[in-house]
Amino acid sequence: MAKVFSGEIFPGVHISTGSLQPFLKKGITNDDRLAVHSVKVAVGEFVAAMVIDGHGGEECAAYAQHGIIPFITRELGRCGSTSSCTEISSALQRAIKAFDDDLARALKESVTKVPPGEPLSTTFLRDPPLRRLLR
């Protein structure tokens, strides 16, 4: 199933998007997420537009959809007022790595707390760092 959108999202800012949904069977959904955020920092305002691949699970994609923005804001805030595209690209790379490291740390901490014989999902629901992933 294809979905197409074209329109003005802000005065003078037009976008066109397309999405090809791979599943036509009832009950099967696409786990990917789309996020568009306005990021304001001292050096200016940026629009962060992301397509986040769910890789067969919606939890991490849904978490990344909102959770990565503080990392992007922090790294873009470190750029100077005359930042080049290379500096901005490096800031985005640092933000993604820091976000990924934070997610991996939370997962590692929680996995070590799983009692023998208990499903990992039960521990996720009790553990605050991982519970925020499932919101």
N, CA, C and O atoms as CSV, one atom per row, in Angstrom:
chain,resi,resn,atom,element,x,y,z
A,1,MET,N,N,0.852,-1.157,0.000
A,1,MET,CA,C,0.000,0.000,0.000
A,1,MET,C,C,0.908,1.233,0.000
A,1,MET,O,O,1.814,1.337,0.827
A,2,ALA,N,N,0.672,2.138,-0.900
A,2,ALA,CA,C,1.482,3.351,-0.975
A,2,ALA,C,C,0.717,4.525,-0.387
A,2,ALA,O,O,-0.495,4.649,-0.568
A,3,LYS,N,N,1.440,5.383,0.319
A,3,LYS,CA,C,0.858,6.598,0.880
A,3,LYS,C,C,1.716,7.767,0.416
A,3,LYS,O,O,2.945,7.696,0.457
A,4,VAL,N,N,1.077,8.827,-0.018
A,4,VAL,CA,C,1.810,9.995,-0.495
A,4,VAL,C,C,1.216,11.242,0.149
A,4,VAL,O,O,-0.001,11.373,0.275
A,5,PHE,N,N,2.099,12.157,0.554
A,5,PHE,CA,C,1.670,13.436,1.111
A,5,PHE,C,C,2.493,14.531,0.455
A,5,PHE,O,O,3.697,14.382,0.248
A,6,SER,N,N,1.844,15.609,0.139
A,6,SER,CA,C,2.544,16.777,-0.362
A,6,SER,C,C,1.813,18.000,0.170
A,6,SER,O,O,0.589,18.090,0.073
A,7,GLY,N,N,2.553,18.926,0.723
A,7,GLY,CA,C,1.904,20.116,1.250
A,7,GLY,C,C,2.881,21.072,1.889
A,7,GLY,O,O,4.087,20.828,1.936
A,8,GLU,N,N,2.331,22.165,2.379
A,8,GLU,CA,C,3.120,23.192,3.046
A,8,GLU,C,C,3.043,22.934,4.548
A,8,GLU,O,O,1.963,22.991,5.135
A,9,ILE,N,N,4.202,22.646,5.177
A,9,ILE,CA,C,4.197,22.357,6.612
A,9,ILE,C,C,4.455,23.603,7.445
A,9,ILE,O,O,3.996,23.692,8.584
A,10,PHE,N,N,5.184,24.563,6.893
A,10,PHE,CA,C,5.421,25.860,7.507
A,10,PHE,C,C,5.298,26.877,6.381
A,10,PHE,O,O,5.444,26.504,5.217
A,11,PRO,N,N,5.040,28.130,6.677
A,11,PRO,CA,C,4.971,29.124,5.605
A,11,PRO,C,C,6.243,29.092,4.752
A,11,PRO,O,O,7.343,29.321,5.254
A,12,GLY,N,N,6.081,28.813,3.488
A,12,GLY,CA,C,7.213,28.777,2.570
A,12,GLY,C,C,8.003,27.483,2.574
A,12,GLY,O,O,8.971,27.358,1.824
A,13,VAL,N,N,7.616,26.510,3.402
A,13,VAL,CA,C,8.335,25.233,3.466
A,13,VAL,C,C,7.400,24.134,2.971
A,13,VAL,O,O,6.422,23.786,3.633
A,14,HIS,N,N,7.715,23.604,1.818
A,14,HIS,CA,C,6.893,22.555,1.213
A,14,HIS,C,C,7.630,21.223,1.313
A,14,HIS,O,O,8.851,21.162,1.172
A,15,ILE,N,N,6.876,20.169,1.557
A,15,ILE,CA,C,7.484,18.844,1.576
A,15,ILE,C,C,6.618,17.884,0.777
A,15,ILE,O,O,5.415,18.086,0.607
A,16,SER,N,N,7.255,16.860,0.305
A,16,SER,CA,C,6.556,15.747,-0.318
A,16,SER,C,C,7.151,14.484,0.271
A,16,SER,O,O,8.371,14.344,0.360
A,17,THR,N,N,6.298,13.578,0.669
A,17,THR,CA,C,6.786,12.324,1.234
A,17,THR,C,C,6.051,11.165,0.590
A,17,THR,O,O,4.932,11.307,0.096
A,18,GLY,N,N,6.691,10.042,0.608
A,18,GLY,CA,C,6.064,8.821,0.120
A,18,GLY,C,C,6.415,7.685,1.049
A,18,GLY,O,O,7.489,7.669,1.652
A,19,SER,N,N,5.521,6.749,1.161
A,19,SER,CA,C,5.751,5.605,2.032
A,19,SER,C,C,5.188,4.370,1.354
A,19,SER,O,O,4.050,4.376,0.885
A,20,LEU,N,N,5.964,3.338,1.302
A,20,LEU,CA,C,5.504,2.073,0.756
A,20,LEU,C,C,5.387,1.099,1.912
A,20,LEU,O,O,6.393,0.687,2.490
A,21,GLN,N,N,4.176,0.735,2.243
A,21,GLN,CA,C,3.933,-0.184,3.355
A,21,GLN,C,C,4.019,-1.611,2.823
A,21,GLN,O,O,3.263,-1.978,1.924
A,22,PRO,N,N,4.925,-2.419,3.362
A,22,PRO,CA,C,5.162,-3.741,2.794
A,22,PRO,C,C,4.118,-4.796,3.132
A,22,PRO,O,O,4.128,-5.866,2.522
A,23,PHE,N,N,3.222,-4.544,4.071
A,23,PHE,CA,C,2.295,-5.576,4.517
A,23,PHE,C,C,0.861,-5.220,4.164
A,23,PHE,O,O,0.392,-4.120,4.456
A,24,LEU,N,N,0.183,-6.143,3.546
A,24,LEU,CA,C,-1.226,-5.940,3.227
A,24,LEU,C,C,-2.128,-6.847,4.051
A,24,LEU,O,O,-3.352,-6.776,3.940
A,25,LYS,N,N,-1.532,-7.697,4.873
A,25,LYS,CA,C,-2.316,-8.632,5.677
A,25,LYS,C,C,-2.815,-7.955,6.948
A,25,LYS,O,O,-2.109,-7.154,7.561
A,26,LYS,N,N,-4.031,-8.288,7.328
A,26,LYS,CA,C,-4.623,-7.742,8.542
A,26,LYS,C,C,-3.777,-8.145,9.753
A,26,LYS,O,O,-3.357,-9.296,9.872
A,27,GLY,N,N,-3.533,-7.186,10.648
A,27,GLY,CA,C,-2.787,-7.467,11.868
A,27,GLY,C,C,-1.284,-7.304,11.747
A,27,GLY,O,O,-0.583,-7.349,12.758
A,28,ILE,N,N,-0.771,-7.118,10.548
A,28,ILE,CA,C,0.670,-6.916,10.365
A,28,ILE,C,C,0.883,-5.442,10.048
A,28,ILE,O,O,0.278,-4.896,9.125
A,29,THR,N,N,1.743,-4.816,10.818
A,29,THR,CA,C,1.976,-3.384,10.645
A,29,THR,C,C,3.436,-3.105,10.335
A,29,THR,O,O,4.298,-3.971,10.484
A,30,ASN,N,N,3.692,-1.900,9.908
A,30,ASN,CA,C,5.052,-1.446,9.656
A,30,ASN,C,C,5.607,-0.889,10.962
A,30,ASN,O,O,4.955,-0.068,11.608
A,31,ASP,N,N,6.795,-1.323,11.357
A,31,ASP,CA,C,7.389,-0.897,12.619
A,31,ASP,C,C,8.223,0.375,12.488
A,31,ASP,O,O,8.724,0.884,13.490
A,32,ASP,N,N,8.378,0.890,11.286
A,32,ASP,CA,C,9.176,2.092,11.080
A,32,ASP,C,C,8.456,3.312,11.645
A,32,ASP,O,O,7.235,3.313,11.800
A,33,ARG,N,N,9.225,4.339,11.945
A,33,ARG,CA,C,8.665,5.575,12.474
A,33,ARG,C,C,9.240,6.764,11.705
A,33,ARG,O,O,10.354,6.712,11.183
A,34,LEU,N,N,8.460,7.817,11.654
A,34,LEU,CA,C,8.869,9.072,11.041
A,34,LEU,C,C,8.839,10.133,12.126
A,34,LEU,O,O,7.921,10.159,12.945
A,35,ALA,N,N,9.831,11.004,12.140
A,35,ALA,CA,C,9.861,12.082,13.128
A,35,ALA,C,C,10.335,13.363,12.452
A,35,ALA,O,O,11.298,13.357,11.686
A,36,VAL,N,N,9.651,14.447,12.744
A,36,VAL,CA,C,10.068,15.778,12.300
A,36,VAL,C,C,9.989,16.679,13.522
A,36,VAL,O,O,8.914,16.875,14.088
A,37,HIS,N,N,11.129,17.223,13.925
A,37,HIS,CA,C,11.203,18.077,15.113
A,37,HIS,C,C,11.919,19.373,14.764
A,37,HIS,O,O,12.848,19.382,13.957
A,38,SER,N,N,11.488,20.449,15.369
A,38,SER,CA,C,12.192,21.718,15.280
A,38,SER,C,C,13.173,21.761,16.447
A,38,SER,O,O,12.785,21.571,17.600
A,39,VAL,N,N,14.436,22.009,16.145
A,39,VAL,CA,C,15.480,22.037,17.170
A,39,VAL,C,C,16.047,23.450,17.225
A,39,VAL,O,O,16.685,23.908,16.276
A,40,LYS,N,N,15.811,24.143,18.345
A,40,LYS,CA,C,16.303,25.510,18.510
A,40,LYS,C,C,17.517,25.497,19.424
A,40,LYS,O,O,17.462,24.990,20.545
A,41,VAL,N,N,18.612,26.062,18.933
A,41,VAL,CA,C,19.835,26.205,19.725
A,41,VAL,C,C,20.345,27.629,19.527
A,41,VAL,O,O,19.815,28.373,18.702
A,42,ALA,N,N,21.365,28.005,20.278
A,42,ALA,CA,C,21.868,29.380,20.240
A,42,ALA,C,C,22.274,29.829,18.834
A,42,ALA,O,O,22.121,31.001,18.489
A,43,VAL,N,N,22.787,28.908,18.028
A,43,VAL,CA,C,23.279,29.286,16.700
A,43,VAL,C,C,22.190,29.307,15.635
A,43,VAL,O,O,22.454,29.705,14.501
A,44,GLY,N,N,20.983,28.891,15.970
A,44,GLY,CA,C,19.903,28.912,14.984
A,44,GLY,C,C,18.876,27.825,15.221
A,44,GLY,O,O,18.863,27.160,16.257
A,45,GLU,N,N,18.023,27.669,14.235
A,45,GLU,CA,C,16.963,26.667,14.322
A,45,GLU,C,C,17.143,25.660,13.195
A,45,GLU,O,O,17.411,26.030,12.052
A,46,PHE,N,N,16.993,24.400,13.527
A,46,PHE,CA,C,17.138,23.318,12.568
A,46,PHE,C,C,15.846,22.511,12.542
A,46,PHE,O,O,15.105,22.485,13.524
A,47,VAL,N,N,15.583,21.866,11.438
A,47,VAL,CA,C,14.488,20.909,11.357
A,47,VAL,C,C,15.132,19.536,11.213
A,47,VAL,O,O,15.860,19.273,10.256
A,48,ALA,N,N,14.856,18.674,12.171
A,48,ALA,CA,C,15.378,17.305,12.137
A,48,ALA,C,C,14.275,16.410,11.590
A,48,ALA,O,O,13.244,16.223,12.237
A,49,ALA,N,N,14.488,15.861,10.411
A,49,ALA,CA,C,13.525,14.947,9.791
A,49,ALA,C,C,14.187,13.577,9.702
A,49,ALA,O,O,15.264,13.433,9.122
A,50,MET,N,N,13.539,12.582,10.278
A,50,MET,CA,C,14.151,11.251,10.368
A,50,MET,C,C,13.170,10.158,9.975
A,50,MET,O,O,11.979,10.239,10.278
A,51,VAL,N,N,13.677,9.144,9.302
A,51,VAL,CA,C,12.956,7.896,9.098
A,51,VAL,C,C,13.706,6.873,9.928
A,51,VAL,O,O,14.901,6.657,9.728
A,52,ILE,N,N,13.005,6.242,10.859
A,52,ILE,CA,C,13.641,5.335,11.807
A,52,ILE,C,C,13.163,3.920,11.506
A,52,ILE,O,O,11.973,3.622,11.606
A,53,ASP,N,N,14.092,3.060,11.140
A,53,ASP,CA,C,13.765,1.685,10.756
A,53,ASP,C,C,13.519,0.840,11.991
A,53,ASP,O,O,14.375,0.753,12.871
A,54,GLY,N,N,12.354,0.218,12.057
A,54,GLY,CA,C,11.988,-0.593,13.216
A,54,GLY,C,C,12.675,-1.941,13.279
A,54,GLY,O,O,12.665,-2.574,14.334
A,55,HIS,N,N,13.277,-2.410,12.183
A,55,HIS,CA,C,13.963,-3.711,12.153
A,55,HIS,C,C,13.131,-4.815,12.791
A,55,HIS,O,O,13.664,-5.646,13.526
A,56,GLY,N,N,11.846,-4.830,12.519
A,56,GLY,CA,C,11.000,-5.903,13.016
A,56,GLY,C,C,10.460,-5.696,14.415
A,56,GLY,O,O,9.846,-6.605,14.975
A,57,GLY,N,N,10.671,-4.533,14.992
A,57,GLY,CA,C,10.142,-4.247,16.321
A,57,GLY,C,C,9.922,-2.761,16.476
A,57,GLY,O,O,10.781,-1.959,16.111
A,58,GLU,N,N,8.777,-2.390,17.013
A,58,GLU,CA,C,8.446,-0.970,17.080
A,58,GLU,C,C,8.999,-0.262,18.305
A,58,GLU,O,O,9.058,0.968,18.314
A,59,GLU,N,N,9.410,-0.993,19.345
A,59,GLU,CA,C,9.771,-0.359,20.610
A,59,GLU,C,C,10.950,0.598,20.482
A,59,GLU,O,O,10.863,1.750,20.907
A,60,CYS,N,N,12.042,0.134,19.904
A,60,CYS,CA,C,13.220,1.010,19.790
A,60,CYS,C,C,12.970,2.148,18.808
A,60,CYS,O,O,13.433,3.268,19.024
A,61,ALA,N,N,12.238,1.867,17.728
A,61,ALA,CA,C,11.928,2.931,16.768
A,61,ALA,C,C,11.067,4.004,17.423
A,61,ALA,O,O,11.294,5.196,17.217
A,62,ALA,N,N,10.085,3.587,18.208
A,62,ALA,CA,C,9.223,4.551,18.900
A,62,ALA,C,C,10.020,5.349,19.926
A,62,ALA,O,O,9.808,6.552,20.077
A,63,TYR,N,N,10.929,4.692,20.626
A,63,TYR,CA,C,11.773,5.382,21.602
A,63,TYR,C,C,12.680,6.395,20.899
A,63,TYR,O,O,12.815,7.532,21.350
A,64,ALA,N,N,13.295,5.978,19.799
A,64,ALA,CA,C,14.196,6.866,19.070
A,64,ALA,C,C,13.456,8.063,18.486
A,64,ALA,O,O,14.016,9.155,18.382
A,65,GLN,N,N,12.214,7.860,18.110
A,65,GLN,CA,C,11.409,8.915,17.508
A,65,GLN,C,C,11.397,10.177,18.378
A,65,GLN,O,O,11.381,11.290,17.853
A,66,HIS,N,N,11.404,10.010,19.681
A,66,HIS,CA,C,11.389,11.155,20.594
A,66,HIS,C,C,12.673,11.265,21.415
A,66,HIS,O,O,13.115,12.369,21.732
A,67,GLY,N,N,13.264,10.140,21.753
A,67,GLY,CA,C,14.403,10.136,22.662
A,67,GLY,C,C,15.698,10.673,22.099
A,67,GLY,O,O,16.571,11.086,22.863
A,68,ILE,N,N,15.849,10.680,20.791
A,68,ILE,CA,C,17.116,11.129,20.210
A,68,ILE,C,C,17.217,12.659,20.147
A,68,ILE,O,O,18.319,13.198,20.039
A,69,ILE,N,N,16.094,13.354,20.211
A,69,ILE,CA,C,16.097,14.817,20.059
A,69,ILE,C,C,16.957,15.529,21.104
A,69,ILE,O,O,17.685,16.450,20.731
A,70,PRO,N,N,16.920,15.161,22.393
A,70,PRO,CA,C,17.819,15.837,23.345
A,70,PRO,C,C,19.300,15.669,22.983
A,70,PRO,O,O,20.100,16.574,23.219
A,71,PHE,N,N,19.664,14.530,22.419
A,71,PHE,CA,C,21.054,14.304,22.012
A,71,PHE,C,C,21.404,15.197,20.822
A,71,PHE,O,O,22.489,15.776,20.776
A,72,ILE,N,N,20.490,15.306,19.866
A,72,ILE,CA,C,20.717,16.169,18.703
A,72,ILE,C,C,20.803,17.631,19.140
A,72,ILE,O,O,21.675,18.370,18.683
A,73,THR,N,N,19.905,18.041,20.016
A,73,THR,CA,C,19.904,19.423,20.506
A,73,THR,C,C,21.220,19.749,21.202
A,73,THR,O,O,21.798,20.813,20.978
A,74,ARG,N,N,21.694,18.837,22.046
A,74,ARG,CA,C,22.950,19.072,22.768
A,74,ARG,C,C,24.122,19.219,21.798
A,74,ARG,O,O,24.916,20.152,21.923
A,75,GLU,N,N,24.234,18.307,20.837
A,75,GLU,CA,C,25.381,18.352,19.924
A,75,GLU,C,C,25.319,19.539,18.963
A,75,GLU,O,O,26.349,20.150,18.677
A,76,LEU,N,N,24.130,19.875,18.461
A,76,LEU,CA,C,24.024,21.054,17.592
A,76,LEU,C,C,24.302,22.328,18.376
A,76,LEU,O,O,24.820,23.297,17.822
A,77,GLY,N,N,23.961,22.334,19.660
A,77,GLY,CA,C,24.235,23.483,20.518
A,77,GLY,C,C,25.717,23.748,20.702
A,77,GLY,O,O,26.112,24.858,21.058
A,78,ARG,N,N,26.530,22.753,20.467
A,78,ARG,CA,C,27.990,22.906,20.584
A,78,ARG,C,C,28.621,23.468,19.319
A,78,ARG,O,O,29.803,23.810,19.314
A,79,CYS,N,N,27.840,23.568,18.242
A,79,CYS,CA,C,28.360,24.114,16.983
A,79,CYS,C,C,28.447,25.630,17.091
A,79,CYS,O,O,27.640,26.259,17.776
A,80,GLY,N,N,29.411,26.203,16.422
A,80,GLY,CA,C,29.545,27.654,16.399
A,80,GLY,C,C,28.575,28.280,15.413
A,80,GLY,O,O,27.926,27.580,14.636
A,81,SER,N,N,28.481,29.598,15.448
A,81,SER,CA,C,27.526,30.304,14.590
A,81,SER,C,C,27.901,30.236,13.111
A,81,SER,O,O,27.059,30.497,12.252
A,82,THR,N,N,29.131,29.894,12.807
A,82,THR,CA,C,29.554,29.784,11.404
A,82,THR,C,C,29.817,28.327,11.037
A,82,THR,O,O,30.694,28.037,10.224
A,83,SER,N,N,29.075,27.432,11.623
A,83,SER,CA,C,29.291,26.005,11.393
A,83,SER,C,C,29.096,25.634,9.928
A,83,SER,O,O,28.170,26.095,9.260
A,84,SER,N,N,29.990,24.794,9.461
A,84,SER,CA,C,29.889,24.290,8.098
A,84,SER,C,C,29.025,23.033,8.091
A,84,SER,O,O,28.686,22.487,9.141
A,85,CYS,N,N,28.680,22.591,6.901
A,85,CYS,CA,C,27.915,21.345,6.776
A,85,CYS,C,C,28.683,20.180,7.399
A,85,CYS,O,O,28.078,19.275,7.973
A,86,THR,N,N,30.005,20.199,7.289
A,86,THR,CA,C,30.826,19.133,7.866
A,86,THR,C,C,30.703,19.128,9.383
A,86,THR,O,O,30.589,18.062,9.989
A,87,GLU,N,N,30.726,20.308,10.006
A,87,GLU,CA,C,30.588,20.391,11.466
A,87,GLU,C,C,29.209,19.922,11.922
A,87,GLU,O,O,29.087,19.225,12.930
A,88,ILE,N,N,28.184,20.301,11.188
A,88,ILE,CA,C,26.826,19.885,11.537
A,88,ILE,C,C,26.679,18.381,11.362
A,88,ILE,O,O,26.064,17.713,12.194
A,89,SER,N,N,27.239,17.850,10.288
A,89,SER,CA,C,27.203,16.404,10.062
A,89,SER,C,C,27.908,15.660,11.190
A,89,SER,O,O,27.416,14.635,11.661
A,90,SER,N,N,29.049,16.169,11.622
A,90,SER,CA,C,29.785,15.551,12.736
A,90,SER,C,C,28.972,15.613,14.024
A,90,SER,O,O,28.968,14.659,14.802
A,91,ALA,N,N,28.284,16.733,14.253
A,91,ALA,CA,C,27.445,16.870,15.449
A,91,ALA,C,C,26.324,15.836,15.433
A,91,ALA,O,O,26.021,15.234,16.463
A,92,LEU,N,N,25.712,15.629,14.278
A,92,LEU,CA,C,24.643,14.627,14.171
A,92,LEU,C,C,25.182,13.216,14.397
A,92,LEU,O,O,24.524,12.390,15.031
A,93,GLN,N,N,26.375,12.943,13.882
A,93,GLN,CA,C,26.992,11.629,14.104
A,93,GLN,C,C,27.272,11.405,15.588
A,93,GLN,O,O,27.034,10.314,16.107
A,94,ARG,N,N,27.775,12.431,16.272
A,94,ARG,CA,C,28.032,12.313,17.715
A,94,ARG,C,C,26.727,12.082,18.479
A,94,ARG,O,O,26.684,11.286,19.417
A,95,ALA,N,N,25.671,12.778,18.076
A,95,ALA,CA,C,24.370,12.627,18.746
A,95,ALA,C,C,23.842,11.204,18.597
A,95,ALA,O,O,23.359,10.613,19.563
A,96,ILE,N,N,23.934,10.663,17.401
A,96,ILE,CA,C,23.447,9.299,17.166
A,96,ILE,C,C,24.269,8.297,17.963
A,96,ILE,O,O,23.711,7.370,18.550
A,97,LYS,N,N,25.584,8.472,17.993
A,97,LYS,CA,C,26.435,7.551,18.756
A,97,LYS,C,C,26.127,7.639,20.245
A,97,LYS,O,O,26.028,6.611,20.915
A,98,ALA,N,N,25.973,8.855,20.775
A,98,ALA,CA,C,25.671,9.025,22.204
A,98,ALA,C,C,24.315,8.408,22.546
A,98,ALA,O,O,24.172,7.768,23.588
A,99,PHE,N,N,23.329,8.594,21.682
A,99,PHE,CA,C,22.007,7.997,21.887
A,99,PHE,C,C,22.113,6.475,21.889
A,99,PHE,O,O,21.556,5.807,22.760
A,100,ASP,N,N,22.824,5.937,20.916
A,100,ASP,CA,C,23.002,4.488,20.813
A,100,ASP,C,C,23.732,3.938,22.032
A,100,ASP,O,O,23.353,2.894,22.562
A,101,ASP,N,N,24.778,4.631,22.482
A,101,ASP,CA,C,25.519,4.200,23.676
A,101,ASP,C,C,24.622,4.210,24.910
A,101,ASP,O,O,24.701,3.303,25.738
A,102,ASP,N,N,23.770,5.229,25.041
A,102,ASP,CA,C,22.856,5.326,26.175
A,102,ASP,C,C,21.847,4.177,26.163
A,102,ASP,O,O,21.561,3.585,27.204
A,103,LEU,N,N,21.319,3.869,25.002
A,103,LEU,CA,C,20.370,2.764,24.860
A,103,LEU,C,C,21.048,1.432,25.178
A,103,LEU,O,O,20.482,0.608,25.897
A,104,ALA,N,N,22.247,1.215,24.655
A,104,ALA,CA,C,22.978,-0.029,24.918
A,104,ALA,C,C,23.291,-0.176,26.404
A,104,ALA,O,O,23.187,-1.272,26.956
A,105,ARG,N,N,23.675,0.929,27.055
A,105,ARG,CA,C,23.972,0.879,28.487
A,105,ARG,C,C,22.740,0.464,29.279
A,105,ARG,O,O,22.827,-0.394,30.158
A,106,ALA,N,N,21.593,1.065,28.977
A,106,ALA,CA,C,20.352,0.729,29.689
A,106,ALA,C,C,19.979,-0.735,29.479
A,106,ALA,O,O,19.540,-1.406,30.413
A,107,LEU,N,N,20.149,-1.222,28.274
A,107,LEU,CA,C,19.842,-2.631,27.999
A,107,LEU,C,C,20.783,-3.564,28.754
A,107,LEU,O,O,20.339,-4.543,29.355
A,108,LYS,N,N,22.081,-3.264,28.726
A,108,LYS,CA,C,23.061,-4.113,29.424
A,108,LYS,C,C,22.797,-4.152,30.918
A,108,LYS,O,O,22.861,-5.214,31.537
A,109,GLU,N,N,22.500,-2.991,31.501
A,109,GLU,CA,C,22.219,-2.945,32.940
A,109,GLU,C,C,21.003,-3.787,33.289
A,109,GLU,O,O,21.002,-4.488,34.301
A,110,SER,N,N,19.986,-3.726,32.475
A,110,SER,CA,C,18.751,-4.443,32.776
A,110,SER,C,C,18.861,-5.935,32.526
A,110,SER,O,O,18.306,-6.729,33.285
A,111,VAL,N,N,19.564,-6.327,31.481
A,111,VAL,CA,C,19.702,-7.751,31.170
A,111,VAL,C,C,20.427,-8.474,32.293
A,111,VAL,O,O,20.133,-9.638,32.564
A,112,THR,N,N,21.363,-7.813,32.946
A,112,THR,CA,C,22.094,-8.467,34.038
A,112,THR,C,C,21.223,-8.656,35.272
A,112,THR,O,O,21.605,-9.388,36.186
A,113,LYS,N,N,20.055,-8.009,35.317
A,113,LYS,CA,C,19.164,-8.114,36.477
A,113,LYS,C,C,18.089,-9.190,36.311
A,113,LYS,O,O,17.279,-9.385,37.216
A,114,VAL,N,N,18.065,-9.881,35.192
A,114,VAL,CA,C,17.010,-10.864,34.933
A,114,VAL,C,C,17.243,-12.111,35.782
A,114,VAL,O,O,18.270,-12.774,35.635
A,115,PRO,N,N,16.293,-12.442,36.676
A,115,PRO,CA,C,16.426,-13.666,37.468
A,115,PRO,C,C,16.324,-14.899,36.571
A,115,PRO,O,O,15.638,-14.864,35.549
A,116,PRO,N,N,17.000,-15.989,36.943
A,116,PRO,CA,C,16.930,-17.216,36.138
A,116,PRO,C,C,15.477,-17.659,35.954
A,116,PRO,O,O,14.703,-17.681,36.911
A,117,GLY,N,N,15.122,-18.005,34.739
A,117,GLY,CA,C,13.790,-18.505,34.438
A,117,GLY,C,C,12.732,-17.442,34.220
A,117,GLY,O,O,11.599,-17.772,33.868
A,118,GLU,N,N,13.068,-16.171,34.418
A,118,GLU,CA,C,12.083,-15.103,34.215
A,118,GLU,C,C,12.225,-14.532,32.813
A,118,GLU,O,O,13.340,-14.301,32.346
A,119,PRO,N,N,11.106,-14.303,32.139
A,119,PRO,CA,C,11.198,-13.715,30.798
A,119,PRO,C,C,11.800,-12.308,30.855
A,119,PRO,O,O,11.534,-11.540,31.780
A,120,LEU,N,N,12.594,-11.998,29.876
A,120,LEU,CA,C,13.232,-10.685,29.802
A,120,LEU,C,C,12.186,-9.567,29.759
A,120,LEU,O,O,12.407,-8.494,30.321
A,121,SER,N,N,11.055,-9.807,29.101
A,121,SER,CA,C,10.026,-8.768,28.990
A,121,SER,C,C,9.462,-8.375,30.352
A,121,SER,O,O,9.103,-7.214,30.551
A,122,THR,N,N,9.377,-9.310,31.289
A,122,THR,CA,C,8.888,-8.999,32.637
A,122,THR,C,C,9.843,-8.040,33.330
A,122,THR,O,O,9.406,-7.098,33.991
A,123,THR,N,N,11.138,-8.269,33.184
A,123,THR,CA,C,12.149,-7.393,33.772
A,123,THR,C,C,12.081,-6.010,33.132
A,123,THR,O,O,12.211,-5.003,33.827
A,124,PHE,N,N,11.877,-5.947,31.814
A,124,PHE,CA,C,11.785,-4.660,31.127
A,124,PHE,C,C,10.674,-3.811,31.716
A,124,PHE,O,O,10.835,-2.602,31.881
A,125,LEU,N,N,9.544,-4.436,32.037
A,125,LEU,CA,C,8.402,-3.680,32.541
A,125,LEU,C,C,8.635,-3.144,33.945
A,125,LEU,O,O,8.028,-2.146,34.332
A,126,ARG,N,N,9.508,-3.795,34.719
A,126,ARG,CA,C,9.792,-3.344,36.083
A,126,ARG,C,C,10.953,-2.367,36.149
A,126,ARG,O,O,11.035,-1.577,37.089
A,127,ASP,N,N,11.849,-2.402,35.178
A,127,ASP,CA,C,13.087,-1.631,35.233
A,127,ASP,C,C,12.882,-0.231,34.634
A,127,ASP,O,O,12.565,-0.118,33.450
A,128,PRO,N,N,13.058,0.849,35.440
A,128,PRO,CA,C,12.804,2.208,34.940
A,128,PRO,C,C,13.546,2.582,33.656
A,128,PRO,O,O,12.921,3.165,32.770
A,129,PRO,N,N,14.859,2.279,33.497
A,129,PRO,CA,C,15.504,2.684,32.246
A,129,PRO,C,C,14.881,2.016,31.024
A,129,PRO,O,O,14.837,2.606,29.945
A,130,LEU,N,N,14.407,0.801,31.192
A,130,LEU,CA,C,13.822,0.116,30.046
A,130,LEU,C,C,12.332,0.381,29.914
A,130,LEU,O,O,11.786,0.323,28.812
A,131,ARG,N,N,11.679,0.666,31.011
A,131,ARG,CA,C,10.253,0.972,30.941
A,131,ARG,C,C,10.030,2.191,30.043
A,131,ARG,O,O,9.029,2.273,29.332
A,132,ARG,N,N,10.981,3.145,30.084
A,132,ARG,CA,C,10.835,4.330,29.233
A,132,ARG,C,C,10.959,3.969,27.753
A,132,ARG,O,O,10.458,4.701,26.900
A,133,LEU,N,N,11.617,2.855,27.435
A,133,LEU,CA,C,11.704,2.420,26.044
A,133,LEU,C,C,10.359,1.942,25.525
A,133,LEU,O,O,10.069,2.044,24.334
A,134,LEU,N,N,9.548,1.423,26.421
A,134,LEU,CA,C,8.289,0.813,26.012
A,134,LEU,C,C,7.114,1.772,26.061
A,134,LEU,O,O,5.989,1.387,25.744
A,135,ARG,N,N,7.358,3.020,26.455
A,135,ARG,CA,C,6.268,4.006,26.495
A,135,ARG,C,C,5.764,4.286,25.112
A,135,ARG,O,O,4.848,5.089,24.939
